[in-house]
Amino acid sequence: MYPLDAVYGPLAYNTFQEHGSLKGEGLKKTLQRSSDIYKYAPLTAQSYAELIEIVSFFTVMNKRHTLYFRGQTRHLV
C-alpha cells in the first residue's frame, strides 16, 4: 500500500481542461495533498459522457490508487 501523500485532483483536471494537456513540469505543479482537495468545489458532470471523461482522467492520473465514488452533492469531512 502506498501512502496518499499527493494525488492529481480537481486542480489537475481543471488545468487539463483549460490547456488541453499536462506536459513536463506543469504536470507536477498540479499534484495536491488530499486535505487541499476539500478546498475545491466538487466536480459535477452534466452528462454521462462527461462523467466517463472525469472518471477516466482520475483513473489514468492516479494509477496507484483505487477510486471510490459516493455520489454526494457536497464534501463531507
N, CA, C and O atoms as a Tinker XYZ file with bonds, in Angstrom:
   308  protein
     1  N      0.849000   -1.179000    0.000000    73     2
     2  CA     0.000000    0.000000    0.000000    64     1     3
     3  C      0.890000    1.236000    0.000000    63     2     4     5
     4  O      1.872000    1.295000    0.740000    81     3
     5  N      0.557000    2.209000   -0.813000    73     3     6
     6  CA     1.320000    3.449000   -0.899000    64     5     7
     7  C      0.644000    4.532000   -0.062000    63     6     8     9
     8  O     -0.584000    4.593000   -0.010000    81     7
     9  N      1.422000    5.378000    0.587000    73     7    10
    10  CA     0.804000    6.479000    1.337000    64     9    11
    11  C      0.163000    7.481000    0.384000    63    10    12    13
    12  O      0.647000    7.682000   -0.730000    81    11
    13  N     -0.899000    8.092000    0.811000    73    11    14
    14  CA    -1.626000    9.066000   -0.004000    64    13    15
    15  C     -1.074000   10.453000    0.279000    63    14    16    17
    16  O     -1.736000   11.281000    0.904000    81    15
    17  N      0.155000   10.700000   -0.191000    73    15    18
    18  CA     0.794000   11.992000    0.035000    64    17    19
    19  C      0.232000   13.057000   -0.895000    63    18    20    21
    20  O     -0.158000   14.135000   -0.448000    81    19
    21  N      0.190000   12.758000   -2.168000    73    19    22
    22  CA    -0.292000   13.721000   -3.151000    64    21    23
    23  C     -0.963000   12.976000   -4.297000    63    22    24    25
    24  O     -0.537000   11.887000   -4.683000    81    23
    25  N     -2.008000   13.573000   -4.827000    73    23    26
    26  CA    -2.749000   12.974000   -5.928000    64    25    27
    27  C     -3.059000   14.057000   -6.959000    63    26    28    29
    28  O     -2.925000   15.252000   -6.695000    81    27
    29  N     -3.472000   13.609000   -8.125000    73    27    30
    30  CA    -3.962000   14.537000   -9.132000    64    29    31
    31  C     -5.462000   14.665000   -8.915000    63    30    32    33
    32  O     -6.210000   13.706000   -9.104000    81    31
    33  N     -5.893000   15.851000   -8.518000    73    31    34
    34  CA    -7.286000   16.096000   -8.179000    64    33    35
    35  C     -7.907000   17.158000   -9.068000    63    34    36    37
    36  O     -7.575000   17.263000  -10.249000    81    35
    37  N     -8.809000   17.943000   -8.499000    73    35    38
    38  CA    -9.517000   18.965000   -9.272000    64    37    39
    39  C     -8.588000   19.979000   -9.945000    63    38    40    41
    40  O     -8.876000   20.432000  -11.053000    81    39
    41  N     -7.482000   20.339000   -9.295000    73    39    42
    42  CA    -6.550000   21.287000   -9.911000    64    41    43
    43  C     -5.992000   20.717000  -11.211000    63    42    44    45
    44  O     -5.916000   21.426000  -12.215000    81    43
    45  N     -5.606000   19.461000  -11.203000    73    43    46
    46  CA    -5.078000   18.821000  -12.412000    64    45    47
    47  C     -6.144000   18.739000  -13.490000    63    46    48    49
    48  O     -5.879000   19.037000  -14.655000    81    47
    49  N     -7.351000   18.336000  -13.106000    73    47    50
    50  CA    -8.427000   18.219000  -14.092000    64    49    51
    51  C     -8.776000   19.575000  -14.699000    63    50    52    53
    52  O     -8.917000   19.691000  -15.916000    81    51
    53  N     -8.917000   20.591000  -13.865000    73    51    54
    54  CA    -9.245000   21.931000  -14.370000    64    53    55
    55  C     -8.127000   22.482000  -15.258000    63    54    56    57
    56  O     -8.403000   23.127000  -16.269000    81    55
    57  N     -6.880000   22.235000  -14.890000    73    55    58
    58  CA    -5.743000   22.673000  -15.704000    64    57    59
    59  C     -5.750000   21.954000  -17.046000    63    58    60    61
    60  O     -5.510000   22.571000  -18.083000    81    59
    61  N     -6.023000   20.663000  -17.030000    73    59    62
    62  CA    -6.099000   19.888000  -18.263000    64    61    63
    63  C     -7.219000   20.416000  -19.164000    63    62    64    65
    64  O     -7.033000   20.558000  -20.373000    81    63
    65  N     -8.356000   20.701000  -18.583000    73    63    66
    66  CA    -9.475000   21.234000  -19.365000    64    65    67
    67  C     -9.129000   22.589000  -19.983000    63    66    68    69
    68  O     -9.513000   22.876000  -21.117000    81    67
    69  N     -8.413000   23.406000  -19.243000    73    67    70
    70  CA    -8.063000   24.749000  -19.698000    64    69    71
    71  C     -7.006000   24.732000  -20.805000    63    70    72    73
    72  O     -7.111000   25.477000  -21.779000    81    71
    73  N     -5.979000   23.873000  -20.650000    73    71    74
    74  CA    -4.847000   23.875000  -21.581000    64    73    75
    75  C     -4.863000   22.730000  -22.588000    63    74    76    77
    76  O     -4.117000   22.758000  -23.567000    81    75
    77  N     -5.694000   21.736000  -22.361000    73    75    78
    78  CA    -5.761000   20.612000  -23.280000    64    77    79
    79  C     -4.682000   19.560000  -23.079000    63    78    80    81
    80  O     -4.710000   18.512000  -23.725000    81    79
    81  N     -3.739000   19.824000  -22.198000    73    79    82
    82  CA    -2.697000   18.839000  -21.902000    64    81    83
    83  C     -2.005000   19.207000  -20.592000    63    82    84    85
    84  O     -2.149000   20.314000  -20.075000    81    83
    85  N     -1.259000   18.251000  -20.083000    73    83    86
    86  CA    -0.425000   18.461000  -18.897000    64    85    87
    87  C      0.940000   17.898000  -19.239000    63    86    88    89
    88  O      1.158000   16.692000  -19.117000    81    87
    89  N      1.847000   18.733000  -19.659000    73    87    90
    90  CA     3.154000   18.255000  -20.092000    64    89    91
    91  C      4.264000   18.777000  -19.188000    63    90    92    93
    92  O      4.163000   19.862000  -18.616000    81    91
    93  N      5.316000   17.989000  -19.072000    73    91    94
    94  CA     6.531000   18.412000  -18.392000    64    93    95
    95  C      6.323000   18.793000  -16.948000    63    94    96    97
    96  O      5.597000   18.126000  -16.211000    81    95
    97  N      6.969000   19.876000  -16.549000    73    95    98
    98  CA     6.929000   20.340000  -15.161000    64    97    99
    99  C      5.545000   20.828000  -14.753000    63    98   100   101
   100  O      5.223000   20.836000  -13.565000    81    99
   101  N      4.731000   21.228000  -15.704000    73    99   102
   102  CA     3.378000   21.678000  -15.386000    64   101   103
   103  C      2.544000   20.599000  -14.733000    63   102   104   105
   104  O      1.651000   20.884000  -13.935000    81   103
   105  N      2.841000   19.359000  -15.075000    73   103   106
   106  CA     2.113000   18.233000  -14.505000    64   105   107
   107  C      2.351000   18.119000  -13.005000    63   106   108   109
   108  O      1.400000   17.952000  -12.240000    81   107
   109  N      3.592000   18.206000  -12.579000    73   107   110
   110  CA     3.919000   18.075000  -11.156000    64   109   111
   111  C      3.344000   19.217000  -10.329000    63   110   112   113
   112  O      3.075000   19.048000   -9.139000    81   111
   113  N      3.156000   20.363000  -10.944000    73   111   114
   114  CA     2.604000   21.510000  -10.221000    64   113   115
   115  C      1.134000   21.311000   -9.866000    63   114   116   117
   116  O      0.591000   22.044000   -9.039000    81   115
   117  N      0.490000   20.329000  -10.484000    73   115   118
   118  CA    -0.930000   20.105000  -10.208000    64   117   119
   119  C     -1.167000   19.032000   -9.141000    63   118   120   121
   120  O     -2.316000   18.745000   -8.807000    81   119
   121  N     -0.108000   18.441000   -8.606000    73   119   122
   122  CA    -0.274000   17.490000   -7.503000    64   121   123
   123  C     -0.818000   18.216000   -6.279000    63   122   124   125
   124  O     -0.416000   19.341000   -5.980000    81   123
   125  N     -1.734000   17.562000   -5.577000    73   123   126
   126  CA    -2.345000   18.164000   -4.391000    64   125   127
   127  C     -2.341000   17.179000   -3.238000    63   126   128   129
   128  O     -2.486000   15.972000   -3.434000    81   127
   129  N     -2.174000   17.705000   -2.041000    73   127   130
   130  CA    -2.392000   16.878000   -0.854000    64   129   131
   131  C     -3.888000   16.610000   -0.760000    63   130   132   133
   132  O     -4.701000   17.433000   -1.181000    81   131
   133  N     -4.240000   15.477000   -0.217000    73   131   134
   134  CA    -5.665000   15.148000   -0.144000    64   133   135
   135  C     -6.445000   16.175000    0.676000    63   134   136   137
   136  O     -7.611000   16.438000    0.380000    81   135
   137  N     -5.826000   16.753000    1.690000    73   135   138
   138  CA    -6.521000   17.759000    2.502000    64   137   139
   139  C     -6.792000   19.044000    1.707000    63   138   140   141
   140  O     -7.749000   19.758000    2.006000    81   139
   141  N     -5.964000   19.345000    0.701000    73   139   142
   142  CA    -6.178000   20.537000   -0.124000    64   141   143
   143  C     -7.328000   20.370000   -1.114000    63   142   144   145
   144  O     -7.918000   21.354000   -1.558000    81   143
   145  N     -7.642000   19.130000   -1.455000    73   143   146
   146  CA    -8.712000   18.878000   -2.419000    64   145   147
   147  C    -10.054000   19.343000   -1.874000    63   146   148   149
   148  O    -10.923000   19.756000   -2.642000    81   147
   149  N    -10.231000   19.282000   -0.560000    73   147   150
   150  CA   -11.501000   19.689000    0.038000    64   149   151
   151  C    -11.782000   21.178000   -0.136000    63   150   152   153
   152  O    -12.916000   21.619000    0.053000    81   151
   153  N    -10.768000   21.949000   -0.492000    73   151   154
   154  CA   -10.955000   23.389000   -0.698000    64   153   155
   155  C    -11.640000   23.688000   -2.029000    63   154   156   157
   156  O    -12.113000   24.803000   -2.244000    81   155
   157  N    -11.696000   22.704000   -2.919000    73   155   158
   158  CA   -12.300000   22.880000   -4.244000    64   157   159
   159  C    -13.764000   22.463000   -4.203000    63   158   160   161
   160  O    -14.162000   21.588000   -3.433000    81   159
   161  N    -14.544000   23.103000   -5.040000    73   159   162
   162  CA   -15.943000   22.687000   -5.178000    64   161   163
   163  C    -15.959000   21.314000   -5.846000    63   162   164   165
   164  O    -15.109000   21.024000   -6.688000    81   163
   165  N    -16.916000   20.475000   -5.477000    73   163   166
   166  CA   -16.994000   19.154000   -6.114000    64   165   167
   167  C    -17.177000   19.292000   -7.624000    63   166   168   169
   168  O    -17.886000   20.180000   -8.095000    81   167
   169  N    -16.537000   18.415000   -8.362000    73   167   170
   170  CA   -16.732000   18.406000   -9.805000    64   169   171
   171  C    -18.106000   17.831000  -10.117000    63   170   172   173
   172  O    -18.538000   16.867000   -9.485000    81   171
   173  N    -18.785000   18.414000  -11.081000    73   171   174
   174  CA   -20.092000   17.910000  -11.486000    64   173   175
   175  C    -20.063000   17.569000  -12.965000    63   174   176   177
   176  O    -19.401000   18.242000  -13.756000    81   175
   177  N    -20.773000   16.538000  -13.325000    73   175   178
   178  CA   -20.880000   16.124000  -14.725000    64   177   179
   179  C    -22.276000   16.467000  -15.213000    63   178   180   181
   180  O    -23.269000   16.193000  -14.538000    81   179
   181  N    -22.342000   17.063000  -16.380000    73   179   182
   182  CA   -23.626000   17.443000  -16.955000    64   181   183
   183  C    -24.220000   16.337000  -17.819000    63   182   184   185
   184  O    -25.386000   16.402000  -18.209000    81   183
   185  N    -23.413000   15.323000  -18.116000    73   183   186
   186  CA   -23.889000   14.208000  -18.934000    64   185   187
   187  C    -23.121000   12.949000  -18.538000    63   186   188   189
   188  O    -22.109000   13.014000  -17.840000    81   187
   189  N    -23.617000   11.815000  -18.991000    73   187   190
   190  CA   -22.935000   10.564000  -18.717000    64   189   191
   191  C    -21.559000   10.548000  -19.391000    63   190   192   193
   192  O    -20.592000   10.044000  -18.820000    81   191
   193  N    -21.476000   11.092000  -20.591000    73   191   194
   194  CA   -20.197000   11.151000  -21.308000    64   193   195
   195  C    -19.175000   11.977000  -20.531000    63   194   196   197
   196  O    -18.002000   11.608000  -20.467000    81   195
   197  N    -19.606000   13.080000  -19.945000    73   195   198
   198  CA   -18.702000   13.908000  -19.148000    64   197   199
   199  C    -18.278000   13.179000  -17.866000    63   198   200   201
   200  O    -17.135000   13.314000  -17.430000    81   199
   201  N    -19.169000   12.427000  -17.273000    73   199   202
   202  CA   -18.826000   11.631000  -16.097000    64   201   203
   203  C    -17.737000   10.611000  -16.449000    63   202   204   205
   204  O    -16.774000   10.449000  -15.699000    81   203
   205  N    -17.887000    9.935000  -17.571000    73   203   206
   206  CA   -16.881000    8.962000  -18.021000    64   205   207
   207  C    -15.546000    9.656000  -18.245000    63   206   208   209
   208  O    -14.501000    9.106000  -17.897000    81   207
   209  N    -15.563000   10.855000  -18.822000    73   207   210
   210  CA   -14.332000   11.617000  -19.063000    64   209   211
   211  C    -13.623000   11.957000  -17.746000    63   210   212   213
   212  O    -12.406000   11.802000  -17.643000    81   211
   213  N    -14.361000   12.411000  -16.759000    73   211   214
   214  CA   -13.790000   12.785000  -15.465000    64   213   215
   215  C    -13.216000   11.556000  -14.753000    63   214   216   217
   216  O    -12.086000   11.584000  -14.265000    81   215
   217  N    -13.998000   10.487000  -14.701000    73   215   218
   218  CA   -13.543000    9.262000  -14.041000    64   217   219
   219  C    -12.319000    8.698000  -14.754000    63   218   220   221
   220  O    -11.378000    8.253000  -14.097000    81   219
   221  N    -12.315000    8.708000  -16.061000    73   219   222
   222  CA   -11.165000    8.214000  -16.828000    64   221   223
   223  C     -9.921000    9.039000  -16.536000    63   222   224   225
   224  O     -8.834000    8.485000  -16.371000    81   223
   225  N    -10.068000   10.350000  -16.472000    73   223   226
   226  CA    -8.934000   11.223000  -16.185000    64   225   227
   227  C     -8.308000   10.862000  -14.841000    63   226   228   229
   228  O     -7.094000   10.680000  -14.752000    81   227
   229  N     -9.127000   10.758000  -13.796000    73   227   230
   230  CA    -8.590000   10.461000  -12.464000    64   229   231
   231  C     -8.035000    9.046000  -12.379000    63   230   232   233
   232  O     -7.057000    8.815000  -11.667000    81   231
   233  N     -8.627000    8.108000  -13.078000    73   231   234
   234  CA    -8.128000    6.734000  -13.086000    64   233   235
   235  C     -6.743000    6.666000  -13.717000    63   234   236   237
   236  O     -5.851000    6.002000  -13.189000    81   235
   237  N     -6.562000    7.341000  -14.830000    73   235   238
   238  CA    -5.268000    7.337000  -15.521000    64   237   239
   239  C     -4.222000    8.110000  -14.728000    63   238   240   241
   240  O     -3.078000    7.669000  -14.623000    81   239
   241  N     -4.595000    9.241000  -14.178000    73   239   242
   242  CA    -3.640000   10.094000  -13.483000    64   241   243
   243  C     -3.232000    9.545000  -12.112000    63   242   244   245
   244  O     -2.137000    9.843000  -11.636000    81   243
   245  N     -4.073000    8.769000  -11.484000    73   243   246
   246  CA    -3.805000    8.244000  -10.139000    64   245   247
   247  C     -3.775000    6.712000  -10.171000    63   246   248   249
   248  O     -4.566000    6.052000   -9.498000    81   247
   249  N     -2.870000    6.170000  -10.948000    73   247   250
   250  CA    -2.826000    4.726000  -11.182000    64   249   251
   251  C     -2.569000    3.904000   -9.926000    63   250   252   253
   252  O     -2.981000    2.746000   -9.865000    81   251
   253  N     -1.921000    4.450000   -8.955000    73   251   254
   254  CA    -1.602000    3.692000   -7.742000    64   253   255
   255  C     -2.746000    3.673000   -6.734000    63   254   256   257
   256  O     -2.632000    3.038000   -5.686000    81   255
   257  N     -3.815000    4.341000   -7.029000    73   255   258
   258  CA    -4.908000    4.482000   -6.071000    64   257   259
   259  C     -6.204000    3.908000   -6.627000    63   258   260   261
   260  O     -6.440000    3.933000   -7.835000    81   259
   261  N     -7.030000    3.398000   -5.741000    73   259   262
   262  CA    -8.361000    2.930000   -6.104000    64   261   263
   263  C     -9.335000    4.061000   -5.844000    63   262   264   265
   264  O     -9.338000    4.650000   -4.763000    81   263
   265  N    -10.159000    4.364000   -6.827000    73   263   266
   266  CA   -11.116000    5.457000   -6.696000    64   265   267
   267  C    -12.453000    4.924000   -6.201000    63   266   268   269
   268  O    -12.923000    3.875000   -6.642000    81   267
   269  N    -13.051000    5.657000   -5.286000    73   267   270
   270  CA   -14.381000    5.347000   -4.781000    64   269   271
   271  C    -15.270000    6.561000   -4.999000    63   270   272   273
   272  O    -14.848000    7.696000   -4.777000    81   271
   273  N    -16.492000    6.320000   -5.431000    73   271   274
   274  CA   -17.428000    7.411000   -5.670000    64   273   275
   275  C    -18.664000    7.183000   -4.826000    63   274   276   277
   276  O    -19.257000    6.105000   -4.829000    81   275
   277  N    -19.035000    8.227000   -4.105000    73   275   278
   278  CA   -20.181000    8.114000   -3.213000    64   277   279
   279  C    -21.384000    8.894000   -3.722000    63   278   280   281
   280  O    -22.494000    8.684000   -3.234000    81   279
   281  N    -21.202000    9.764000   -4.664000    73   279   282
   282  CA   -22.319000   10.488000   -5.240000    64   281   283
   283  C    -22.890000   11.593000   -4.384000    63   282   284   285
   284  O    -24.018000   12.029000   -4.617000    81   283
   285  N    -22.137000   12.062000   -3.390000    73   283   286
   286  CA   -22.646000   13.137000   -2.547000    64   285   287
   287  C    -22.621000   14.469000   -3.311000    63   286   288   289
   288  O    -21.835000   14.644000   -4.242000    81   287
   289  N    -23.476000   15.388000   -2.911000    73   287   290
   290  CA   -23.561000   16.680000   -3.574000    64   289   291
   291  C    -22.640000   17.718000   -2.977000    63   290   292   293
   292  O    -22.525000   18.822000   -3.510000    81   291
   293  N    -21.969000   17.379000   -1.857000    73   291   294
   294  CA   -21.037000   18.302000   -1.238000    64   293   295
   295  C    -19.963000   17.485000   -0.518000    63   294   296   297
   296  O    -20.125000   16.285000   -0.296000    81   295
   297  N    -18.873000   18.147000   -0.160000    73   295   298
   298  CA   -17.807000   17.481000    0.580000    64   297   299
   299  C    -18.280000   17.150000    1.987000    63   298   300   301
   300  O    -18.868000   17.984000    2.676000    81   299
   301  N    -18.021000   15.954000    2.386000    73   299   302
   302  CA   -18.335000   15.538000    3.752000    64   301   303
   303  C    -17.022000   15.236000    4.439000    63   302   304   305
   304  O    -16.379000   14.231000    4.139000    81   303
   305  N    -16.619000   16.096000    5.357000    73   303   306
   306  CA   -15.327000   15.930000    6.032000    64   305   307
   307  C    -15.531000   15.345000    7.405000    63   306   308
   308  O    -14.563000   15.129000    8.133000    81   307
